C-alpha cells in the first residue's frame, strides 16, 4: 500500500511547493484553533477530520436544494421513482429533456469542488496525503476506508457522466485527466480488492470509531463486508459489457471471507438534518409520487406504498396518485395535490445499501451462472422479505404467492393524453418456468421497489436492463439529442469543467460512444439483450 501512496505523494508535494496549491497544503497542515499537529496526530484527528466531508458529499443532505440539484431533479426522476409538479423554467427543464447545466453542475461539484466543504475527491486525497506524511503504517487502514467511500461516491458520478477524473486525480500534474468509464471501473475494482484484503489485519481496531458516521460504528469487519457488497454491485453493473470481468469480480465477492450485507442495511447519519426529500416534497411541494410507482405498487397491492408515499391532499384523487414525468404543466397548482413522499424519508439517516439489494444481486448472479450465487428464486424471495421487514410491512408470504397481480395502466387525473398502458404483465410470484429474461424482469422490478428512494441506483439499473418499464416523456425538449423511446442515458459534461479543463474534457468526450449529450449510452449500457 505504501508504494501505492508514494507514487503520487512525491509528485504532489513537489507540485504543492511550486503552484497555488501551496495554500491548500498549508490549510491541510495548519490547525486554525491553535492545537498542535502533535496533539492532532495523537488522536488521528489530522486524518479523521477529513472523513466528515467525505461522508456528507456522497449524497448531500444539507442544504436540501443542493440534493434537489445533485440527484432529485435528475436521477430520482429519470429512474421513474418521482416526478415534479413544478414547471421549472417554464417547463423547459430536465424532466422534459432540456438539461439544465446550472442544476446538473452540482452533481459534479459535490464530487470535485473543495470550496465550502464540498468534494469527495479532494478530501480523499487529503487523507492519503496525511497518512503518508504521518509515516505511521497503521494509517493504511484510513486509506482503505477512504477508498471504499470514494468508490461508492465515484461510481455514482461515473454512472451519470461516463468518463471521470479518478485514477490520476491524486497527482497534481495529472489531476485534470480523465479515465474512460472502463478504466474507472477497473480502478474501482482494484481499490475495493486492496481495501478488502488490506483491512483484514485491522479487524477489531477501534481507531475509526470516532470518525465513522455510518451505523457500523467503526467496525472494520463490517466495512470489509460493505466493500465486498459494493464489489458485487459493480460486478453486476458490468455483466453485459464485460461478462468475464463481471464473473471474476462477482465470484470473488461471493467467495470472500468479508461476507455480504445480508442481515444489515448500510446507513449514514445526516448530522441531525432531515432527509432532503422530506423538505423538497412535503414542505416545498416540488416532488411527488411517479406514475410508474402508482402503476406498479397499486397493481401489485404492495403494502410498502404506505411507507413510501402519503395520500393526496385532495381526497378526490383517491388513496395514492402519481404524476407522469415530462408532461405539459402550466403551474404547480395543477398537480400539486398529488401524493408526496412519505415516512421512508423521515429520520436523520440515509441508506447507502440495503440487505435486500444484496439478495437481488445474488438472484441475478444465479441467473448468470456465477459460482456461489445460490438459487435465483430463494434469493429473489429473500430480497422481497428483507424489503418488507425494512419498512415494517406485513403479509410478505401472501405477496410472494401472488401470481396474478400485474402493474396497473396509468390514468392521469387531469389529462387523458398522459395516460399510459403498462407495457408488461410482470407478476410477483417467481416464475420458475420462465425464461431468464422473464425472471430478470421480476428481479429488477422488485429490486427497483426495494431501493427506493435512491434514484441514482434505480436509474442505472433501468438503463442497464430496461426494467422496470419507465414511461417515456410526453414532452421532449431535447431538440433531437435524446430519443423519446430510448430515454435519457447520461448527463453531458458540466459547463464549469468545460471552461476550466477544456482540453481534458475534449479527450473525455472521445471516450464516449457518441456526442456529449443525454442520448449517448454509457460503456456498460450496451443496449443489447440481457442474456
N, C-alpha and C positions, 0 to 999 in steps of 0.2 A: 504494500500500500504506500510506503514512503516514497518508493520510486515513482508511483503514480502521481503523488502530490508534487514531488520535486520537479517533474518535467515541466510544470507551468509556474512554480513558485519563483524560481530563479529569474525567469524571463519577466514575470510580473513585477518583482521587486526592482529589477533594473528599469523597467518602464515607469514605475512609480516615481523614481528619482528624477526622471527626465521630462515628465509630462504633467499636465494639470491634474493627473490622478494623485499627485502628492498630497493634495488637500484631503482626499478621501482616505489616504493611508494614515494621515495624522488623526483624522476623526476616528478611525478604527482603533488606533493605539493610544489615544489620549482620553482619559476619563474626565468628562466635564465637571464632575462633582468632587473632584479632588481626592478620590480614593486611589491609592497607589496601584500600579499594574500588578505588583506582587500580591496585594490583597485580593485583587480580582482573580488572579490565577489560582489562588488557594481554593477558591470556591468554583472554579471553572466559569465564572461569570463572563470573562473575556471571550469565551466561546458560546456559552449557553444563552447570552443575551440576544444573539442573532437568531435563535430559533423562534422567538415570538413573531417577528415579521415574516419568517418563513412559513409558519403555520397559517398566519392570518391572510396571506395573499394568494393561497391556493384557490380558495373560494371566499371572496371578501364578504364580511358581514356588515361592516360599518364604514362609511355611511350607506344606507340602503340604496341610494341612487347609483352608487358605484356598482353594486351587484346587479342592479337593473340593467346597466350597460355592459357589464362583464359577462353576464350569462342570460339574464331573464328575457331580454328583448332580442335574443338570438337563439341560443341552443334550447332554452326552455320552450320556445315557441316552435322552432323548426322540428323538434322531437315529437310534436303532437301532444305534448303534455298540457300546455296552457295557450291562451290567446288573449289579446288585449282588446278591451272595448274602447280604448283611447285612440283616436285617429291622429297620432303624432304627425307633425309636419304636413297637415292636410291629407293624411292617409297615404303619403308617399314616404315609406319607411321600410325597415327590414321585413315587416310582415307582408308587404306587397312587393318584396324583392327589389326595392330601390335601396340598396345597402347604404347605411349612414356611416360614413367613415368616422365622424366625430363620436358616435356611440361605440363602434367596434374597436376603436383605438384603445379603449380601456381593457380589453382582453389582453392586448399586447403589453400595455403599461404595467399591469399587475404582475406580469412575469419579469419585466426587464427594467422598469424605471425605479431607481433607488430614491427618487425625490419623495418627500412626505412619507417616508417609511414604506413605500411600495417596493416590489421587485423580488421575486423568488430567486432569480439567478444571482443578483448582486449579493444578497445575504448568504446564500450558499457558498459563494466564492469567499466571502469574509470568514466563514467558518473554516474552510480549507486553509486559508492563509494563517489564521490564528493558531490552528493546530500545528502547522509546520513551524511557525515562529516560536511556539512554546517548547519545541524539542521533546515533548512528552509523548512517548509511543502509545501510552494509554489513550491519548486523544484520538487515535484511529477510530474509536467507536463513534465519535461525534461526526466524523466524515461519512461513515457508513450510514448513520441515521439521517444526516442531511441529504445524502444521495437518494435515500428512499423517498423522502418528501419531495425532492427535486424531480424525480422520475414521475411521481404521481401528478405533480403540477404540470410538468412539461409535455407529458404525453397528451394531456388535455389541450395544450396550446398547439401542438403538432396536429392534433385531430381537428383543429379549427382551420389552420393555415396551410399545413403540409410541411414544407421545409422550415426549419427553425435554427436559431443560434444555440447550440448546445455543447457539442464535444470540444469545440475550440474556444469556448467562451472565457475560460479562466486564465488564458494567456492574453495579456493586454494587446499584444501585437496582432492577435488573430481574433479578438473578441467579437468583431463585427461579421465574421464569416459564418455562412450557413452550412448546415448539413441537409442533404436531401432527407425526405422522411424515412427512407430505407436506412440511411446512415444513422439517423437519430434513434430509430427503434433498435438497431444493432447496439448502439451505445447504451440505451435503456437496459437491455438485457445484460450487458456486461456490468453495468453499475449494480443491478439487482443481484447478479451472481456473486459479485465481490462482497456486497453488503451481507448477504445471507451467510456466506462462508466466514466472512471476517468477524461478524458479531457473535458467532458461536462461543468463542472463548470468554466473552463478556457476559454470558448469561448469569444473572444474579448480581451483576454490578449495579450499584444504585446511583451512579453519578448523573444519570439523565433524569432522575425523578423530579428534580427542581425545575426542569425546563420543558417537560413533556406536557403539552396541552391536550393530549388525547386521553381517552378512557383507559389506556394501557398503563398509566401511572408510572411510566419509566421502565416498565418490564421489558427487558431486551428480548426475552424469548417471544413475547407477543409481537414485537416489532419485526422479528425474523418471520413470524407467521404472516404478518401483513405483507411484507416484501415478497414472500413466496406466492401469496394470493394475487398480488399485483402482477407477478410474472405470469401466472396462469391467465389473467385477464388479457395481457398483451399478446400472449401466445395465440389465444383465440382470435384476437383482433387481426392478426396477420395470416390466419389459416387459409385464406383463399389466394392471397398473392404469393405466399411462400410456404407451402404445406410442409416442406422439410424442416425449415427453421421453426415453424409453429409446433410441429410434433416433437422436435428435440427439446424445446423450451417447456412445452406443456408437460411432457412426460417427466422432465426434470422436476417440475413443480409438484407433480402428483406423487413422485417418489421421495421428495425431500423430507429430511427429519425435522424441518422447520414447521411442517404441517400447514393446514389451511384454515381460514376463518369460518369454520362450520358451526361454531357454537356461540360466536360473539360478533356483534357489529363493531366497526371501527368508527368512532365518533370523535370530533374535535370541539373543544369548548370555544365559545364565541366571546369569552370575556365579559359575560353578563348581558350582552346585547341579544335582542330577539332575532329570530331568523329574518333576513331582509324581505323574504317573500311575504311574511305576515304584514309588514308595513306596506309593501307595494300593492298587495291585494286587498286587505281589509281596511286600511287607512286611506290609501290613495285611490283605490279602485281601478288600478292600472293593469291588473292581470286577473284572469278568470279561468274557470274550467274550459277545457278544449272540447271541440266537437267529438274528437276521437275518444277522449276519456268518457264522455257521456255514452257514446255508442257501445264501447267495449264493457264498461263497468255495469251499465244498466242492462245491456243484453245478457251479460253473464250473471245477473243478480248478485253481484260481487259485494260482500259485506264491507270491504275496505273503502267503499265510496264515502261512507260517513266519516272516516278518518281523514280522507283526502280533501273533501270539499264541504262547503256549507250550503244550506238550502238557499235558493234565490231570495232576494229581499222582496220581490214581487211574487206573492203566492200563486198568482195566475200562471206562472211558469212551471208549476209542479214541484216535485221534490228536488231535482237537480237539473241544471240546464247549462249547456256549454255553448261556446262561440266557435265558429269556424275561422281558421286563420286566413288572412288575405282576402277579406271581403270588403265591399263598399260600406264605409261607416262615415256618417256625417258628424256625429257628436257622441261623446261618452254617454250621454243620456239614453241613446238608443238601446245599447246592450249592457249598460252599467248595472242593471239589477240582476244579472245572471250570477251563477254560483261562484263565490270566492273560494280561495284555497283555505282548507280547514286546519284542524288541530295537528296535522302532520308537521306543520311548521311552527308549532308552539314550543317553548323551551329555549334553552340557551346553548344548544349544541347542534352541529351539522354533521351529517353522515358522509364519510368518505368511502365506505364499502360495507355492504351487508353480507351476512352469512347466506341469505337467500341467493345473492348473486353467485356465490361460490358453487352452490348446488346446480344452478343453471349452466354455469361454465362447464362443470363436470358432465352434465347431461349432454351438452353439445360435443364435448370431447369424446364421450362414449359413442355418439353417432359417427364420429370421425375415426373411431377405432384406436384411440390412444390407450396405451397400456396404463393400467392403474386408475382409469376413469370410473370403473364400476358400471352399473346398469343405468341406461338412459331414463327409463321410466321411474326407477326409485329416486334418482337424483332430481328429476322433474317434480315429483310429488313432495320430496323433502324441501325443495325450494319454495313451493307454494305454502307448505306448512310453516316454514320459517318466516315467511312474509306475514301470514295470518297472525302468528304469535307476536311478531314485532309490533303490529298495530292493534293487538288486543282484540282480535276479531274471532268469533267462534264459528262453528259449522263447517270446518275445513273438509271433513270427511265427505259430507254430502256434496260439497262443492266439487271435490275431485272426482266424484262418481257421476257428475252431470255430463252426459254425452250428447245432449240435445240443444242446450242453450248456445246461441251464437250472437255476435255483436248486432246491435240494432242498426237500422238505417237512421241517418241523422236528418232531423227535421228542424230547420231554422225557425225560431219563434216569430220572426218578423218578415222574412223574405224567402219565399219558396225557391228563388233562384240559387240559394245557398244550400239547398237540400242535397244529400249525397247518400247513395245506396252503398252500404259497406260491401266492399268487393271480395268477401271471403266468407266461408261458412266454418271457420275455425271454431273448434269446440274446446271444452275444458278437459274432460276425461282423456287421458293419454291414449292416443290411437296406436296401439302396439302393432296393428296390422298395416299401418300406413307407410308411405314412402318416407325416406329420410327428410325430404323437403317438407312433407306434411308435419312430421314430428318437430322439425326445426321451427316451423311457424308457431306451433304450440309453445315450444320452449321460449322463443324470443318474445312472444306476446305476453307470457306470464312474467318473464324477466323484466320487460318494459313496465308492467304494472308494479312489480316489486321494487324497482329502483327509484320510483317517484319520491321526491321531486327533482332528482338530479338529471336535468335535461341534457347535460353535456354527454354523459354516457349513453343515454337513450337515443340521442341524435346520431351518435357514432354507430351504434348497433343497427339503427334503421338504415343508415347509408350502407353498411357492410352487408346486411342480409335482405333488406327490403321489407322487414317486419318490425312492428305490425304495420297495417296499411294506413300510413299517414295520408290525409286527404290533400290533394293539390290545391293551390291557391285559386281563388276566383279572379282576382285582380293581379296581374303580373306587370310591374313597372320596371322590369329589368332591361327593357329595350332589346330583348332577344338574347341577352347573355345567359339567362337561366331558363331552361326548358320547363314549362309548367308541369308536365307529366313526370319528368325525371327529378324535378325538385332541386332545391339548393344543396350543393355538395360541399362547399367550403366558404370561407370569407377571404376577400382579397387582402393583400398586404396593406398595412395602415399607412396613412399619409406621412406621419412623423418619421417613420422608418425609411420611407422612400426619400424624404427630404434630407435626412442626416446620414443615411447609409446606402445611398443610391446604387453604387456600383455593386455592392454585395447583394442588394435586393434583385438587381438585374440577373445576377448569377443564380439566385434562388428561383426566380421565375423560370429559368432554363431547366430546373429540376422538375417542374410540373409537366403534366401530360397535355397541357393546353394553356390558354391565356390566363392571366391573373384576374380571374373573376369568380363569381359564385357558382358558375356552371361547370367548372373543371373538377374532375374527380381526384381524390387523394390517391396515394400509392396503394393503400390497402383496399380502397373502394374500387374494385375491378369492374363492376357492372356485369360480371359473368354469373353463371349459376352457382349455387352454394355447394353443390356436390358434383 
